[in-house]
Amino acid sequence: MDLSIPTLQFTGFVVFATCGSVFAACWLLHREKIHHLLFGASFFTCAVMSVWFVDFGYYGSVWSPLGWSLGGSLFWSGFRLFDNQRAVTRPMVALFVLPTVVHIVCAASGFTPSTINAASTLAYALHEGAAAHYVLARNPSRSPIRLLAGLALGAISVAICLPLLPLQPSHVALSIVAIFVVDHVVSVLLTTSILALEAEKAYSAVARQARTDPLTQLLNREGLAEAVSRHSGPACVIFADLDHFKSVNDRFGHAAGDEVLREFARRAKAILPENGHLARFGGEEFVLVHATKDRNAALILAERLRFAIGSRPISWNGQSIPVTASVGVALSDTRTSLARALEQADAALYEAKLAGRDRVQAA
């Protein structure tokens, strides 16, 4: 099989430049997304290297490991920014300079070109492998798209080592072709995977907003229903309502009322048990659901919630706003569903208000 270096250079340039152009266009549309700029710069760097780097499969010049490492590092930094992480770390810098340093040290030590090439190749493969490990390891949602991107990066670190294998001369050319095939396929996979991950993140953000109260950042009714939908064991339901909240808006203004709601959310979250759920049910009403069958523990938690808001006034523009809350408590078990417990807690809350407010009433 004949190997056409110019053909490989041309196809490599086209694929890399096309992928780089896609990310450059994305960055022009959303300038705040610097990771798109880094992804584009990575592919454009690889496009330049595919034209200039004529000794495919080998690192005959010190500029070769430097250029390819730069392309890989830009991509890695872009992925870290996509994950809202710091773009560069010290280990990344060390891995970036490693292939070039190895090349220089081996050349200065008088090693043969084949040894220099092998050492530089392995150092560069280590760099690409580390980037693949980052993408695969940092996958909290277990996204199959991110898994595909990580495996694609890992394929690069394997492919570039193929010419180092003890191959027959006729097979060396095939190993170089394999590198280019992998580069082309991986470039397309990475581009489509990253765009798919962007869409996945955007969808998750929209879905999260649909389940979240925009003012307090607590769950809303739909979010609470989803959070407890898989719960089948006993639980306590605590229904809280801010007393005379309308008077707060009338006296201090709606902006002050919004701050009271936000401060209640902050204080309530501070006492929320680890496995509890807190939601703004509407207006000045809040619901807390905690997995427990201990009635006393539920009452203690409700008293803590009442005390959290009523123990000290809320500061607003140099003024102190006194706020109290009435609280209703109910328990769900095998005979009482969470929905029924919520109704009972609401009824208990009404009784607490009739009894004078700023108190806890159990169903």
N, C-alpha and C positions, 0 to 999 in steps of 0.2 A: 504493500500500500504506500503510495507516494504522499508525502507530507508537504503541503503548500503553506509555507510560513506567511506569505502575504495574505492568503485567504483567511487564515486563523486570526491574523492581525485585524483584518477588515471586519470580520464577523464579531470579534471581541469588542472592537471599538463601537460598532453599531449598537450592540446589546448594552454595553456599559453606558454609552452616551444617552441612549433612549431612557434607561432607568433613571439616570441623573436628571434628564429633562423633566420627567414626571414629577420628581421630588422638588425640582426648582420651581415648577409651575405651582405645586401645592404651597410652597413657601411664599410665593408672590401673592397668593390668595389669602394666606394667613401668616403675616410677618411675625406674629408672636410665637409661632411654632418653629423654634430654632432647630429642633431635631430634623425637620424636613430639609433645612439648609445643610446640615451636616450629612444627612443621607445622600443628598445630591452631590455635595463636594466629594464624598467617598467614591461614588460611581464615576464622577468626572475624572478623579485622580486615576482610577483603574482604566478609564478609557485612554488617557494619555500614556499610561504604562503599557497598555496592550499594543500601542503603535511603536513606542520607543524601545521597549524591552524585546529585542529580537532573539535573544538566546532562551527561547521558551523551555521551561523545565529546569533551568540552571540560573545561578546567580553569579554571572561572570564579573559584574561590576558592583561596587559598593552601593551605587545608586539604586540598584534593583531591590534589595531587601528594604532599603529606606523607603522607596516609593510605595511598594506593596504594603508595608507595615503602616504607612501613613493612611492609605486607603482603608485598611482594616480598623485602625484606631478611630478614624472619623466616624465610621459606621457604629462602632461600639459606643462612642460618646453620644451619638444620636440616640441609640437605644436607651442609654441611661437617662437622657433628658426626657425621652418619651415616658419613662417610668417615674419622672419627677425626682430623679436622683442627681447628685453632683456629677457633672459631665466627665471629670477626670479624677482619678485617684493615683496615689503613688505606685501601687502595683501595676496599673495600666501604663504609666510612664516607663517603668522598668521593662515591661514586656514590649513596649513600642521600640525602645532603643536596643533591645537585646539582639535581634537579627543583625543589625548594622554593626554593633560592637563586636559580635562574634566574628563577622566577616573581616573586620579590620584587624582584630587580634590574630586570627588564623593567618591572614595574609602577611602580617608583620612577623609572624613566627616562622614563615617559610614553608607552610604546608602546601601540598599540591592543590591545583585548582579543583580536583574532584573532592578532596577533603573539605576545602573551603565551602564548596557548594553544598555538601552534605550537612555541614554544621549550620550554615545559614538557613538551609531548608528546614531543618528540624527546629531551629529557633523560631522561624516564622510560623511553622505548624503549631508550636506551643502557643504563640500569640493568638492564632485563630481558634485554637481549641479552648483557650481561656475565655474568649468572647462567646463562644458557643455555650460554655458552661454557665456563664452569667445569664444568658437568655433562658436556658433551660431551668436553672436553679431558682430564678426569680419569677415564679409563675404561680402566685397564690390562688388564682381562679382556675388553675389547671386547664387553661385554654388550649385546645388542640391546634389552633392557629399558631400560637406562640411555640408550641412543641415542634411544629413543622419548621418554623423559622430557625429554632435552635439546631435542629437536625441538619438543616441546610448549611448553616455555618460550620457544623462539625464535618460535613462532607468535604468542605474546602480543605480543612487541615489534613484529611486523609488523602485527598486527591493529589495535593502538591508533593506528597512523599512517594508517589508511585515511581518516578524515575530513579529513586534511590534503591529500588529493589534489584536483585541480581537477575536482570532480564537479558534475553538474547537481543542482539543489535536490531533485529527486525521488529522486536516488540517495544523497543524504546520509543519509537515514533508513535505507536498506539497509546502508550502511557501519556505522551504529551497531548495527543488528541483528546484523551479522556479528561485531562485537566481542563481543557477548553470546553468540552461538553458540560462538565460539572460547573464551571464558571458561568456558562450561559444559562443553564437550567436554574442554578442557585440564584443568579441575579433576578430572574423573572419571579422565582418563588419568594424571594425576600421582598421584592417590591410589592407584589400582590398581598403577601402576608402582612406587611406593615400597614398597607391601606385597609386591609380587613380588620386588623387590630384597632386602627383608628375608628372604624365604624363600630366595632364591638365596644370600645370605650365610650363613644358617643351614645350608643344605645343604652349602655349601663347608666350613664349620667341622666338620660331622659327618664329611664325607668325609676332611678333613685329619686329624681325630682317629683315624679308622680306619686311616690310613697312618702314624701317628706313635706312637712309644713314649712313654707318658705321663710316665715318670720322667726320661728324658734329653732328651726332645723331638727325638730323632733319628728317622729313618725306622725302621719295623719291617720284618719280612720282606715283608709285602704292599706296603709303600711302596717298598722297594728294588726289588722285582720290577716294579712299575709304572714306576719311574724309569728302569730300564735296559731296559724292554721294547722301546723303539724304537731301541736301540743295536745297530748291526750291524757296527761296525768292531772293531779290536783293542782290548783293554783288559787292565789288570792287576787281579787280585783279591787283596786282602790280608785275611787272616783273623787276628784278634787275640783272645787269651783272657787274662784276668787270672790271674796265678799265685796259687795257694793262696787264692783268694777266700773260700772257706768259713771259713778261719781268721780272716779279717778280721771276718766276721759273728760268729764265736764269741768273739773276743777283745774287740772294740769294740762289738758290737751291730749290729742290722740297719739302724738309722738311719745309722750310720757307713758301712756297706756301700753304702747308697743314695748317700751323698755321694761315695764313691769312684767309683761308676759315673757320676755327674753330672760329676765333675771329669775323669774320663777323656774323656767326651764333649766337654767344653770344650777340653781340650788337643788332642784329635784334630781338632776343627773348626778350631783355630788353624792347623794345618798342611795342612788339606784343600785340594787344588788347586781352581781355580775351576770346572772342569768335572767335579769328583769327586762321589761320593755316599757318604754314611756312614750306616750303620744299626746298630742294636742287634739282633743276630740272635736273642738269647735269653739269659737269665741274665747271665753276665759275658762273653759272646761278641759281638764287633763285626766288621763287614765294611766294607771300604772298596773302592770300585770307581772306577778312574780310567782314562780313555780314553788309553792309550799302548801302543805296541808295543816300547818301549825297556826291555829287561830290567834294565839297570843303573839306569835311572831308577826302576823299580818297586822294586828292592832298596833304593835310597837312601831312597825314600819310606817303605818299611817300617821301616828303621832309625830314621828320624826319628820315626815313630810309637812305636816301642819306647822310644826315648830320652825322648820327651815325657812318658811316664808314669813311667819309672823314674829320671829325672834328679833328682827331688826328691820328698820324701815329701808326703803330703796331710795338711793340718792339719784336726783335728777336735776341738772342745772342749778346746783347749789341748794336744792330743796329736798326735804325728806318726805317720802310718800309712805305712810303706814299702810300695810296690806296684810290681811288675814285670809285664811282659806277654811272652807267647810269641807269635810271629807266623809265619804261613805265607803264602807268595807263589806265585801261579800266573798265567800269561798265557793269554788267549784270543785266537784268531785265526780265520782262515777254516776251519781244521780242528778247532778246539776251541771249543765254545760257552761262554758265560758260566756256564751251569749246570755244565758239566763242569769249567771252571776253578775254580769254587767248591768242588767236590768235591776237586780236586787241592790247593787251598790248605788245605782242612780236613785233608787227609792230611799235608801238610807241617807244619802246626801241631802235629799229633800227634807227628811226628818231633822237632820243636823241644822239646816237653815231655819226650820220652824222653831227649833229649840233655842235659837239665839245666835247661831253662826259661830265661827272660830272654834269648832269642836269636831271630834271624830264620832261617828255613829256606825255601829255594826248592824248588818242585816239580821 
